[in-house]
Amino acid sequence: MKLDNYRIVITAAGRDFGRSLAIRLADLGAEIFLSARSLAAAERVRDEIHDRGHQRVHALACDLTDPASISDFASSVARHTDRVDILINNGSRYLDGPDLQSASDADIIDTISSGATGTVLTVKHFLPLLLNSDKPDVVTMVSACGTAGHHRSDAHDAFYAAKSAQAGFTEILSKRLRPQGVRVISLYPPDFDNADPLSEEWETTPRESKDALTGQSLVDCILFAVAQPRDCFIKAFHFEQV
């Protein structure tokens, strides 16, 4: 799939899977607006993309726990473009530890704020730009932890709470935005392997039925969903856990 006419916003793209998304979607021709909590982290990924010959990439700071930062991020994007075709809610702090007492109050607040409140406010502030597109999609990286009854992760209870909030938000959002032509697509992956997209490992990582889910396959799922005709609303991708 070529993305030459797409303008894509990606949160938390300074590292890990967000970085993979930014690099791979830029390789397919999209104009990328990437954010990270640290502007320096966003600029490092922007520079990596520039080095691959893609100049239509913008690095911006966005702290998903700070409402003013989210608003400023959306306003900055609006100064560059009058529309956004795909918003990818990738950002959400991970918190480890199956013991509720193991995390500080500050870490719990930060985790829930970034994943839950941060996602809601990001969609709110980017919705006007999405509605200016003729192919608007909201993609959210939830987690298997947002699935009812899931218990196989060692993530902290606060992370489960944040992901459950994302799941509830995207579920109702899908129904309420469909009359306006906005598709809401959620991915619920378990832990997955995310190779460096600039390494040979990105192409050689095993992707057989016995292997763990890969970042490559998650990118492919997103591309598959957004490539469908506009009458095809793929609401969610759920994955078996090895």
Disulfide bonds with the S-S distance in Angstrom:
none
